[in-house]
Amino acid sequence: MLIEAAEVVVTNPDRNFVTLRLTTDDGLVGLGDATLNGREQAVVAYLAEHVAPLLIGRDAHAIEDTWQFLYRGAYWRRGPVTMAAIAAVDVALWDIKAQAAGMPLYQLLGGASRTGLLAYGHASGRDLAELSDSIRALQAAGFGAIRVQTGVYGVANDASEVWDTAAYLRDLPGVFEAVRAEFGPSLPLLHDVHHRLTPIQAARLGRALEPYDLFWLEDCTPAENQEALRLVRSHTTTPLAIGEVFNTIWDYRSLLQEQLIDYARSSVTHAGGISHLRRILDLAALHQIKSGMHGPQDISPVGMAAALHLGLAIHNFGIQEYARHGERTNEVFRQSFTFSDGLLHPGSAPGIGVTLDADAAGRYPYQAAYLPIARLRDGTLHDW
């Protein structure tokens, strides 16, 4: 079974998405997500001008060889653009292979290890009252775990926001005290720092949040400096999640081998696809570290479906981020995965269970868009 066509589809139903569509000589179509928020066109060019021509005529079943060909054969390795492009090819090929087998993809990955995947949603508010309303709305929608953001981080909609570290460190423990008082001790609560603290600040925050029993504290400090996590780890027992901006197993190696984190946060879309993220999570499993795959709205339904198949199959699944897509996105990407009673499931359709409506996609052309930025009160650019 040979790859006959490779097409890159860019559409913006609710936001920009980049999808690779591979077609085989016997008519099977596989989809892969290559969305890189704010840098979509860089991946489009990488796929369309460099990768797609190399795929024509290749054996669609040779997933591992194709992965190695795209990673090693280009000489220039790693990085978000390269790994998103490789991920799209990898997922599309797994989609094709599972369709050819007449099975949902998770069956080819070893079968289901659980009945469904615990998902968390995003609650935010400018004050405690608004935050409480957001949490209750997520509970009503079926979420059994909730990420809590308020005030100084989590509610900005503009291109720029002002960040005040001292106010954040002072106020956040009180937020969690109030949430626990209202919603009780059993609701799993998560929080995302978004790389905004120094190591000692992160250690201080982790310790201050210990009484509120967080499921995890995410991206507490920029993890490119992996030694920083040794300091954080030595000062707090709050579980740590890291890795949504990581692209390869090499980014994780020290963090996993030294057990400096508890959850690996990479997405299928940005970490080289199912093949490579499986390698990362297998290494994590050796060190009792679980998955916490990235699942924001800029991961398309194709990328989300791939994550669900992988999460259902692996033993060391932890939790799945789930930011629900809008109606227009669901019109473009028809999906078989479901969310019920707090659990996600990829469904039983052959392949990954997502189809692309080309006509609908064509109604929503690409629109240039960028991520927000954050500045300190004195104007210094900070991490967003």
Order of alpha helices (4+ residues) and beta strands (2+ residues): beta-beta-beta-alpha-alpha-alpha-alpha-alpha-beta-alpha-beta-beta-alpha-beta-alpha-beta-alpha-beta-alpha-beta-alpha-beta-alpha-beta-alpha-beta-beta-beta-beta-alpha-beta-beta
